[in-house]
């Protein structure tokens, strides 16, 4: 046995000596640089691209089998320029001889120094990384047939790896000082990542592989993006499952185009891939930045009909004011300083067949919670649909504070009245929308509405808001608004109705107008064309009708004005009637013709216990002036103070004129002229009465004389 062992040792030593001698001979007498052209030919035969090795090829054998290649460049595809697609300064690779003999090869760390990768997508949408095509595989018509870099078995599963490959270990991968550039010639965008450093440790199948990377990217326009990534990778030896755990990604954007000059986003989580089943999951995901966080999970499955995806996203409560401050954004001034302090959101997303749907969708801003669903289809030409509802929404809390003069945007004399608004024509023409919004209690522009329902549809440049319903101030509102942006100038049509509304609170809340009370019913049918507010007002055409019942006009007492005017005309005075100045009426009706921003009314009628009023005149919405005439007729008078004065005007029409700015017109009451006409009328009446009296007496005397004579002629 001892002799046998001795000879075995001798044989093994001899074999090792022979292998070492052979290796030394190869290193001494074989120059790998002699095979540059052969290597380049193999590469071109398999990729269709030329390979240039300008540096030395270094080969080492003992104690490890090693290879180093310097200054290698791979040409780009035809039509993408003369610069190489990829080049590298130095590549090294080594493997232990003993591990090769054992059938479990262990490779040294692969190093790539000075990698340069140039990615281009041309104006036709073709990419240079898709053009690896052996000449023999080019189609007769000149089409490019990409080479599959991953062999696939006939059943669609990844092929089984040889045992030597499954058992192989790689000490690591080191990529240093790499540069990757990208240019999209069709979109006109470009960016570059430089430097990029990456390292993998103890690479092998079925075991966790630590990954670390850092980079600096130039995104253009003075914006750069620095990143650091740490994670652990694992791929099973059947190439069926892959996982990425412990993801820790830090991204820092800086530059003039970045809010506050610099912003950092951190991402953590894990990802899992079922390569055999075509399912990819992110069971945990957290994103944080600018004081806000996003948490969620996602899953993507590949099917014959395309990818199917699902995700759950949640934004915990955050202060919008703090986020805007972190982003160096000006926090808008609001009428309520306590708004924009709390925002949170959550949704379940589904993607299938080209449609992304959020159902349910929950959004809370301060004390308003919006719930519902939303979807987007055909992202190239987005079609948006939504169905949202909320119990309460106060829009006015988020509007800018009122100006010193008390005017607010959207009220008479505010920004909207000065032509600041403009219809977004381009947006309307591209809009494809079908949505519904329901609000239980809504406050907007001072108005308080309930049971609000708004349905919006837009397509092919046409927008319609209908039905548009709301309950307000004891009555209800119905509207139908249409905008047609298909022509050179957009056209707007409105058909609106108010019925049974308490006018006092409505006008007070809407425009701060507190002078008109009563139950109101109004209708408006109008159309206009233009892009800006001024043009829309000038082109306004249509008609309106109004009816107020059991109401009053506050701030003016027409009966008292008449009494005072009569007293002054007579040289006397009337004492203060006391109480609130107002004119009560049982009805106030009329129609309005709208022509080019001019409102014309010719049939106003009002009835009060003492008066009847008829009116006609114009209101110019462009110049915001009015010229309106009322005719006041006294139909009754009150006993006591002022009764005689009103009695003097009975059946005497009195002109009452309003003219000047809408916000403060002048009022002229022509009582003197009316009384003079009345006096002249009474003088004429007395003359006529005297004439009639004389005629009557003359007639009576003639009749008497004739009678006496007849008696004398015929006797008693």
MARGU-201697 format. One record per residue (C-alpha): residue number from 0; x, y, z. Coordinates in steps of 0.02 Angstrom, whole numbers, plus 50000, padded with zeros to 5 digits. Example, Ala and Ser with C-alpha at 12.3 -4.5 7.8 and 13.67 -1.06 7.14 Angstrom:
2
- n_x_y_z
- 0_50615_49775_50390;
- 1_50684_49947_50357;
end
This chain:
716
- n_x_y_z
- 0_50000_50000_50000;
- 1_50143_50119_50041;
- 2_50222_50093_49871;
- 3_50054_50123_49786;
- 4_50028_50286_49879;
- 5_50205_50339_49837;
- 6_50176_50310_49651;
- 7_50008_50401_49657;
- 8_50094_50553_49734;
- 9_50232_50544_49605;
- 10_50105_50535_49463;
- 11_50005_50684_49531;
- 12_50162_50788_49553;
- 13_50215_50741_49378;
- 14_50045_50793_49307;
- 15_50051_50959_49399;
- 16_50228_50987_49338;
- 17_50172_50945_49162;
- 18_50025_51066_49171;
- 19_50136_51203_49242;
- 20_50266_51172_49110;
- 21_50133_51177_48974;
- 22_50063_51339_49045;
- 23_50235_51416_49054;
- 24_50264_51364_48875;
- 25_50100_51445_48821;
- 26_50142_51605_48912;
- 27_50319_51603_48844;
- 28_50288_51556_48666;
- 29_50104_51604_48627;
- 30_50061_51787_48606;
- 31_49870_51815_48624;
- 32_49887_51979_48528;
- 33_49912_51874_48372;
- 34_49728_51828_48383;
- 35_49655_52006_48380;
- 36_49587_51986_48204;
- 37_49512_51816_48244;
- 38_49425_51886_48398;
- 39_49360_52036_48300;
- 40_49295_51922_48162;
- 41_49199_51815_48286;
- 42_49120_51969_48364;
- 43_49070_52043_48196;
- 44_49000_51878_48138;
- 45_48886_51870_48289;
- 46_48839_52054_48308;
- 47_48861_52134_48138;
- 48_48980_52262_48215;
- 49_49167_52280_48207;
- 50_49275_52262_48361;
- 51_49439_52356_48383;
- 52_49569_52304_48514;
- 53_49697_52444_48517;
- 54_49783_52394_48678;
- 55_49875_52239_48733;
- 56_49793_52073_48772;
- 57_49877_52005_48928;
- 58_49871_51821_48976;
- 59_49927_51747_49142;
- 60_49925_51565_49196;
- 61_49997_51538_49368;
- 62_49943_51539_49505;
- 63_49778_51589_49421;
- 64_49721_51587_49242;
- 65_49695_51770_49198;
- 66_49653_51881_49051;
- 67_49666_52070_49031;
- 68_49614_52169_48878;
- 69_49653_52354_48855;
- 70_49572_52489_48747;
- 71_49428_52394_48668;
- 72_49295_52479_48560;
- 73_49136_52409_48480;
- 74_49072_52504_48329;
- 75_48897_52577_48321;
- 76_48759_52520_48204;
- 77_48751_52601_48031;
- 78_48668_52771_48033;
- 79_48715_52813_48212;
- 80_48879_52902_48184;
- 81_49063_52861_48183;
- 82_49089_52856_48371;
- 83_49092_52682_48450;
- 84_48938_52610_48531;
- 85_49041_52551_48679;
- 86_49221_52559_48732;
- 87_49318_52511_48887;
- 88_49491_52557_48947;
- 89_49533_52393_49033;
- 90_49445_52228_49069;
- 91_49519_52095_49183;
- 92_49460_51919_49225;
- 93_49542_51775_49318;
- 94_49498_51602_49382;
- 95_49585_51484_49502;
- 96_49655_51325_49420;
- 97_49607_51217_49567;
- 98_49426_51272_49555;
- 99_49424_51223_49372;
- 100_49490_51051_49413;
- 101_49358_51029_49550;
- 102_49215_51072_49430;
- 103_49163_51222_49537;
- 104_49254_51366_49455;
- 105_49285_51521_49561;
- 106_49322_51678_49463;
- 107_49414_51828_49525;
- 108_49329_51997_49525;
- 109_49292_52056_49349;
- 110_49344_52236_49328;
- 111_49291_52361_49196;
- 112_49384_52526_49199;
- 113_49333_52676_49095;
- 114_49176_52600_49017;
- 115_49093_52716_48889;
- 116_48919_52672_48827;
- 117_48831_52780_48697;
- 118_48642_52753_48680;
- 119_48545_52838_48540;
- 120_48365_52834_48478;
- 121_48351_52918_48308;
- 122_48209_53023_48237;
- 123_48128_52866_48164;
- 124_48117_52786_48335;
- 125_48257_52659_48303;
- 126_48381_52627_48444;
- 127_48563_52579_48422;
- 128_48554_52451_48562;
- 129_48422_52356_48463;
- 130_48532_52336_48309;
- 131_48643_52188_48356;
- 132_48613_52088_48197;
- 133_48727_51959_48116;
- 134_48738_51991_47927;
- 135_48667_51818_47891;
- 136_48509_51860_47988;
- 137_48465_52019_47895;
- 138_48300_52002_47803;
- 139_48294_52018_47615;
- 140_48199_52181_47629;
- 141_48337_52255_47734;
- 142_48244_52238_47899;
- 143_48342_52214_48057;
- 144_48318_52050_48150;
- 145_48375_52073_48330;
- 146_48476_51935_48409;
- 147_48404_51858_48567;
- 148_48540_51864_48698;
- 149_48446_51742_48812;
- 150_48425_51564_48746;
- 151_48250_51496_48771;
- 152_48189_51318_48767;
- 153_48047_51268_48653;
- 154_47924_51263_48798;
- 155_47964_51445_48837;
- 156_48059_51411_48998;
- 157_48239_51459_49026;
- 158_48360_51319_48983;
- 159_48441_51218_49120;
- 160_48615_51282_49158;
- 161_48764_51165_49153;
- 162_48822_51108_49324;
- 163_48987_51200_49305;
- 164_48893_51363_49275;
- 165_48769_51332_49417;
- 166_48912_51298_49537;
- 167_49022_51440_49476;
- 168_49067_51583_49594;
- 169_49127_51755_49552;
- 170_49220_51854_49684;
- 171_49139_52011_49618;
- 172_49112_52138_49481;
- 173_49191_52310_49488;
- 174_49140_52446_49366;
- 175_49232_52609_49392;
- 176_49234_52778_49307;
- 177_49098_52727_49183;
- 178_49002_52847_49072;
- 179_48831_52814_48995;
- 180_48754_52943_48878;
- 181_48580_52944_48803;
- 182_48508_53049_48662;
- 183_48332_53046_48589;
- 184_48343_53138_48423;
- 185_48155_53133_48397;
- 186_48111_53210_48566;
- 187_48265_53322_48570;
- 188_48316_53260_48743;
- 189_48483_53202_48809;
- 190_48568_53159_48972;
- 191_48730_53080_49031;
- 192_48782_52979_49183;
- 193_48964_53009_49232;
- 194_49045_52943_49332;
- 195_48957_52779_49370;
- 196_49033_52658_49494;
- 197_48960_52486_49530;
- 198_49015_52336_49632;
- 199_48945_52161_49661;
- 200_49019_52042_49789;
- 201_49024_51851_49794;
- 202_48916_51825_49642;
- 203_48837_51653_49632;
- 204_48669_51571_49598;
- 205_48552_51540_49744;
- 206_48646_51654_49864;
- 207_48624_51837_49914;
- 208_48736_51955_49816;
- 209_48771_52128_49890;
- 210_48760_52272_49766;
- 211_48823_52449_49784;
- 212_48821_52589_49656;
- 213_48842_52776_49646;
- 214_48829_52897_49502;
- 215_48816_53076_49447;
- 216_48698_53118_49304;
- 217_48682_53277_49201;
- 218_48501_53301_49149;
- 219_48527_53462_49051;
- 220_48479_53642_49086;
- 221_48599_53647_49233;
- 222_48514_53506_49329;
- 223_48614_53360_49398;
- 224_48558_53202_49486;
- 225_48671_53111_49609;
- 226_48625_52938_49669;
- 227_48678_52803_49788;
- 228_48606_52627_49786;
- 229_48628_52480_49903;
- 230_48533_52317_49886;
- 231_48549_52128_49891;
- 232_48516_52022_49736;
- 233_48476_51838_49725;
- 234_48440_51728_49573;
- 235_48406_51542_49584;
- 236_48510_51421_49481;
- 237_48359_51378_49371;
- 238_48340_51561_49318;
- 239_48159_51557_49374;
- 240_48156_51675_49521;
- 241_48249_51834_49564;
- 242_48236_51949_49714;
- 243_48303_52119_49762;
- 244_48294_52153_49948;
- 245_48355_52289_50064;
- 246_48340_52423_49929;
- 247_48407_52589_49991;
- 248_48412_52721_49856;
- 249_48457_52904_49885;
- 250_48432_53028_49743;
- 251_48486_53210_49756;
- 252_48440_53333_49620;
- 253_48527_53502_49615;
- 254_48538_53652_49502;
- 255_48447_53812_49458;
- 256_48295_53716_49396;
- 257_48273_53622_49561;
- 258_48161_53695_49698;
- 259_48268_53771_49836;
- 260_48421_53726_49731;
- 261_48427_53547_49796;
- 262_48303_53409_49837;
- 263_48332_53233_49902;
- 264_48219_53082_49880;
- 265_48244_52916_49968;
- 266_48172_52751_49909;
- 267_48167_52589_50006;
- 268_48084_52421_49981;
- 269_48105_52257_49891;
- 270_48061_52176_49724;
- 271_48028_51998_49670;
- 272_48018_51921_49498;
- 273_47944_51755_49444;
- 274_48040_51742_49281;
- 275_47956_51579_49231;
- 276_47779_51643_49264;
- 277_47809_51820_49203;
- 278_47754_51900_49368;
- 279_47846_52045_49448;
- 280_47805_52110_49621;
- 281_47855_52253_49732;
- 282_47785_52196_49900;
- 283_47856_52346_49991;
- 284_47892_52521_49929;
- 285_47924_52683_50022;
- 286_47968_52850_49944;
- 287_48007_53004_50047;
- 288_48052_53181_49998;
- 289_48012_53364_50035;
- 290_47928_53313_50197;
- 291_47804_53195_50112;
- 292_47797_53005_50103;
- 293_47723_52876_49986;
- 294_47698_52694_50034;
- 295_47632_52553_49928;
- 296_47653_52391_49835;
- 297_47632_52336_49655;
- 298_47621_52183_49544;
- 299_47641_52164_49355;
- 300_47595_52008_49257;
- 301_47633_51976_49075;
- 302_47491_51900_48973;
- 303_47454_51867_48791;
- 304_47345_52024_48790;
- 305_47482_52132_48865;
- 306_47538_52178_49040;
- 307_47415_52180_49185;
- 308_47463_52281_49337;
- 309_47394_52320_49509;
- 310_47458_52437_49643;
- 311_47407_52503_49813;
- 312_47468_52678_49857;
- 313_47451_52778_50016;
- 314_47508_52955_50058;
- 315_47503_52979_50248;
- 316_47444_53146_50317;
- 317_47561_53287_50271;
- 318_47554_53477_50277;
- 319_47547_53552_50101;
- 320_47613_53714_50173;
- 321_47767_53625_50241;
- 322_47794_53533_50077;
- 323_47783_53695_49978;
- 324_47903_53776_50099;
- 325_48025_53631_50078;
- 326_48011_53651_49890;
- 327_48044_53838_49907;
- 328_47872_53873_49835;
- 329_47773_54026_49886;
- 330_47628_53972_49997;
- 331_47474_54058_49924;
- 332_47381_54183_50030;
- 333_47208_54117_50070;
- 334_47055_54194_50151;
- 335_47064_54059_50283;
- 336_47241_54046_50355;
- 337_47202_53875_50428;
- 338_47187_53786_50260;
- 339_47322_53688_50166;
- 340_47379_53609_50329;
- 341_47329_53428_50302;
- 342_47330_53317_50148;
- 343_47319_53129_50135;
- 344_47272_53010_49995;
- 345_47252_52826_49956;
- 346_47201_52726_49804;
- 347_47201_52555_49723;
- 348_47267_52559_49544;
- 349_47230_52434_49405;
- 350_47304_52433_49230;
- 351_47241_52320_49092;
- 352_47207_52337_48907;
- 353_47281_52512_48898;
- 354_47171_52581_49039;
- 355_47232_52638_49209;
- 356_47094_52645_49341;
- 357_47096_52712_49518;
- 358_46959_52627_49619;
- 359_46932_52675_49757;
- 360_47011_52847_49759;
- 361_47014_52941_49924;
- 362_47083_53117_49945;
- 363_47072_53223_50102;
- 364_47120_53407_50104;
- 365_47098_53490_50273;
- 366_46918_53444_50321;
- 367_46859_53398_50145;
- 368_46862_53216_50090;
- 369_46835_53170_49908;
- 370_46793_52990_49864;
- 371_46760_52902_49700;
- 372_46843_52827_49548;
- 373_46947_52890_49403;
- 374_47024_52814_49247;
- 375_47137_52857_49101;
- 376_47133_52763_48935;
- 377_47245_52777_48783;
- 378_47392_52874_48854;
- 379_47443_52935_48680;
- 380_47275_53027_48670;
- 381_47213_53019_48850;
- 382_47029_52989_48884;
- 383_46990_53037_49064;
- 384_46838_52981_49163;
- 385_46792_53011_49345;
- 386_46649_52996_49468;
- 387_46687_53093_49627;
- 388_46587_53150_49777;
- 389_46613_53246_49937;
- 390_46500_53293_50081;
- 391_46564_53471_50099;
- 392_46676_53589_50001;
- 393_46711_53772_50037;
- 394_46805_53841_49887;
- 395_46809_54018_49957;
- 396_46926_53966_50098;
- 397_47062_53936_49969;
- 398_47036_54096_49867;
- 399_47149_54249_49888;
- 400_47094_54374_50021;
- 401_46980_54517_49969;
- 402_47068_54675_49912;
- 403_47064_54836_50012;
- 404_46914_54895_49911;
- 405_46820_54738_49957;
- 406_46815_54673_49779;
- 407_46850_54489_49752;
- 408_46897_54393_49597;
- 409_46743_54345_49502;
- 410_46632_54482_49578;
- 411_46579_54640_49486;
- 412_46729_54752_49470;
- 413_46848_54610_49511;
- 414_46981_54529_49402;
- 415_46857_54432_49300;
- 416_46769_54592_49250;
- 417_46931_54668_49185;
- 418_46960_54540_49049;
- 419_47089_54440_49144;
- 420_47004_54273_49106;
- 421_47037_54176_48947;
- 422_46963_54015_48880;
- 423_47103_53884_48861;
- 424_47064_53840_48680;
- 425_47208_53720_48650;
- 426_47167_53624_48808;
- 427_46983_53611_48761;
- 428_47023_53547_48587;
- 429_47132_53407_48659;
- 430_47016_53365_48804;
- 431_46930_53196_48809;
- 432_46831_53194_48970;
- 433_46679_53109_49046;
- 434_46654_53148_49229;
- 435_46531_53176_49369;
- 436_46552_53275_49530;
- 437_46428_53275_49674;
- 438_46443_53393_49822;
- 439_46329_53387_49973;
- 440_46365_53565_50033;
- 441_46461_53687_49922;
- 442_46518_53864_49956;
- 443_46589_53958_49807;
- 444_46598_54146_49771;
- 445_46497_54174_49928;
- 446_46355_54062_49868;
- 447_46294_53920_49977;
- 448_46228_53772_49878;
- 449_46176_53596_49921;
- 450_46144_53434_49827;
- 451_46258_53493_49687;
- 452_46277_53378_49536;
- 453_46391_53421_49391;
- 454_46416_53309_49239;
- 455_46555_53361_49119;
- 456_46585_53287_48947;
- 457_46715_53345_48822;
- 458_46771_53273_48655;
- 459_46822_53336_48483;
- 460_46840_53515_48544;
- 461_46667_53524_48621;
- 462_46630_53537_48807;
- 463_46460_53520_48890;
- 464_46416_53538_49074;
- 465_46245_53457_49091;
- 466_46153_53417_49197;
- 467_46207_53553_49316;
- 468_46091_53550_49466;
- 469_46092_53625_49640;
- 470_45977_53673_49782;
- 471_46004_53847_49851;
- 472_45918_53975_49961;
- 473_45752_53885_49969;
- 474_45745_53853_49782;
- 475_45842_53763_49647;
- 476_45956_53795_49500;
- 477_45968_53703_49334;
- 478_46099_53740_49203;
- 479_46165_53684_49036;
- 480_46331_53759_48978;
- 481_46411_53720_48810;
- 482_46579_53773_48739;
- 483_46626_53740_48558;
- 484_46811_53767_48525;
- 485_46817_53689_48351;
- 486_46813_53858_48262;
- 487_46936_54001_48260;
- 488_46851_54076_48413;
- 489_46764_53972_48547;
- 490_46575_53989_48560;
- 491_46483_53979_48726;
- 492_46299_53941_48755;
- 493_46209_53946_48922;
- 494_46033_53896_48972;
- 495_46005_53929_49157;
- 496_45855_53933_49272;
- 497_45827_53986_49453;
- 498_45659_53952_49534;
- 499_45588_53987_49706;
- 500_45749_54064_49771;
- 501_45758_54185_49917;
- 502_45834_54335_49828;
- 503_45898_54429_49980;
- 504_46021_54301_50048;
- 505_46069_54248_49870;
- 506_46117_54423_49811;
- 507_46200_54465_49977;
- 508_46312_54311_49972;
- 509_46345_54321_49785;
- 510_46380_54506_49761;
- 511_46362_54591_49929;
- 512_46199_54669_49864;
- 513_46079_54683_50010;
- 514_45942_54792_49936;
- 515_45827_54669_49849;
- 516_45717_54546_49942;
- 517_45584_54424_49887;
- 518_45561_54255_49807;
- 519_45645_54252_49637;
- 520_45628_54151_49479;
- 521_45746_54189_49335;
- 522_45790_54113_49167;
- 523_45933_54151_49048;
- 524_45967_54091_48872;
- 525_46121_54171_48795;
- 526_46267_54140_48678;
- 527_46432_54226_48643;
- 528_46601_54201_48560;
- 529_46778_54250_48601;
- 530_46931_54200_48700;
- 531_46939_54332_48836;
- 532_46810_54398_48958;
- 533_46794_54569_48876;
- 534_46765_54492_48704;
- 535_46638_54370_48776;
- 536_46540_54513_48856;
- 537_46542_54619_48698;
- 538_46477_54474_48592;
- 539_46342_54421_48715;
- 540_46171_54390_48639;
- 541_46014_54319_48718;
- 542_45868_54352_48831;
- 543_45820_54336_49013;
- 544_45662_54343_49116;
- 545_45643_54382_49301;
- 546_45502_54378_49427;
- 547_45509_54429_49610;
- 548_45362_54410_49726;
- 549_45323_54470_49902;
- 550_45483_54569_49916;
- 551_45557_54740_49945;
- 552_45690_54858_49881;
- 553_45794_54915_50030;
- 554_45878_55084_50043;
- 555_45744_55179_49951;
- 556_45565_55222_50002;
- 557_45482_55286_49845;
- 558_45322_55335_49933;
- 559_45420_55437_50061;
- 560_45523_55517_49922;
- 561_45362_55569_49838;
- 562_45293_55644_49999;
- 563_45453_55741_50031;
- 564_45460_55804_49852;
- 565_45278_55864_49857;
- 566_45307_55951_50023;
- 567_45461_56041_49958;
- 568_45367_56092_49801;
- 569_45235_56171_49910;
- 570_45363_56256_50018;
- 571_45335_56146_50169;
- 572_45418_55993_50243;
- 573_45376_55816_50294;
- 574_45447_55742_50452;
- 575_45553_55586_50456;
- 576_45441_55436_50432;
- 577_45558_55334_50540;
- 578_45603_55151_50520;
- 579_45698_55068_50379;
- 580_45697_55147_50208;
- 581_45621_55016_50093;
- 582_45490_54995_49959;
- 583_45385_54840_49978;
- 584_45311_54758_49824;
- 585_45196_54613_49792;
- 586_45271_54577_49620;
- 587_45414_54635_49511;
- 588_45427_54562_49335;
- 589_45512_54596_49170;
- 590_45612_54531_49024;
- 591_45786_54578_48965;
- 592_45854_54576_48788;
- 593_46043_54554_48779;
- 594_46132_54626_48629;
- 595_46320_54646_48622;
- 596_46338_54666_48809;
- 597_46192_54787_48818;
- 598_46045_54738_48928;
- 599_45880_54816_48873;
- 600_45720_54806_48974;
- 601_45556_54885_48915;
- 602_45423_54798_49017;
- 603_45467_54809_49201;
- 604_45313_54810_49310;
- 605_45304_54822_49498;
- 606_45157_54830_49617;
- 607_45160_54899_49794;
- 608_45017_54935_49914;
- 609_45025_55120_49865;
- 610_45110_55124_49696;
- 611_45120_55049_49523;
- 612_45287_55061_49433;
- 613_45327_55038_49250;
- 614_45507_55044_49187;
- 615_45621_55035_49037;
- 616_45805_55068_49006;
- 617_45978_55000_48971;
- 618_46123_54927_49068;
- 619_46293_54925_48980;
- 620_46397_54779_49043;
- 621_46552_54840_48949;
- 622_46556_55016_49021;
- 623_46463_54957_49178;
- 624_46340_55102_49171;
- 625_46151_55114_49170;
- 626_46014_55230_49109;
- 627_45846_55175_49174;
- 628_45678_55262_49187;
- 629_45534_55219_49302;
- 630_45361_55291_49297;
- 631_45278_55295_49469;
- 632_45090_55301_49484;
- 633_45006_55328_49653;
- 634_44854_55216_49668;
- 635_44816_55242_49853;
- 636_44868_55346_50002;
- 637_44883_55319_50187;
- 638_44785_55413_50319;
- 639_44885_55529_50427;
- 640_45055_55604_50396;
- 641_45097_55619_50214;
- 642_44926_55563_50156;
- 643_44881_55731_50076;
- 644_45047_55737_49982;
- 645_45019_55567_49903;
- 646_44838_55610_49867;
- 647_44901_55759_49769;
- 648_44994_55638_49654;
- 649_44850_55521_49629;
- 650_44832_55479_49445;
- 651_44988_55586_49412;
- 652_45132_55488_49331;
- 653_45299_55534_49413;
- 654_45463_55504_49318;
- 655_45604_55420_49418;
- 656_45772_55405_49329;
- 657_45928_55305_49374;
- 658_46086_55343_49275;
- 659_46274_55329_49295;
- 660_46389_55191_49361;
- 661_46308_55028_49414;
- 662_46394_55038_49583;
- 663_46319_55209_49623;
- 664_46194_55282_49500;
- 665_46115_55452_49519;
- 666_45929_55457_49560;
- 667_45816_55595_49491;
- 668_45634_55609_49545;
- 669_45538_55739_49440;
- 670_45394_55774_49560;
- 671_45387_55961_49521;
- 672_45359_55932_49337;
- 673_45225_55805_49378;
- 674_45138_55925_49497;
- 675_45145_56066_49370;
- 676_45069_55953_49241;
- 677_44941_55901_49370;
- 678_44901_56083_49413;
- 679_44885_56128_49230;
- 680_44773_55979_49211;
- 681_44665_56033_49357;
- 682_44649_56213_49289;
- 683_44595_56142_49124;
- 684_44474_56028_49214;
- 685_44400_56178_49308;
- 686_44385_56279_49148;
- 687_44303_56132_49065;
- 688_44190_56112_49216;
- 689_44141_56298_49207;
- 690_44108_56283_49023;
- 691_44001_56132_49052;
- 692_43911_56220_49195;
- 693_43873_56373_49086;
- 694_43812_56262_48947;
- 695_43704_56167_49068;
- 696_43627_56325_49142;
- 697_43598_56400_48969;
- 698_43517_56239_48915;
- 699_43408_56237_49070;
- 700_43353_56420_49043;
- 701_43314_56386_48861;
- 702_43216_56231_48907;
- 703_43120_56332_49040;
- 704_43074_56472_48920;
- 705_43021_56351_48787;
- 706_42917_56259_48915;
- 707_42830_56418_48974;
- 708_42783_56465_48798;
- 709_42717_56295_48759;
- 710_42609_56304_48915;
- 711_42539_56472_48857;
- 712_42503_56404_48688;
- 713_42417_56244_48742;
- 714_42348_56305_48906;
- 715_42369_56227_49076;
end
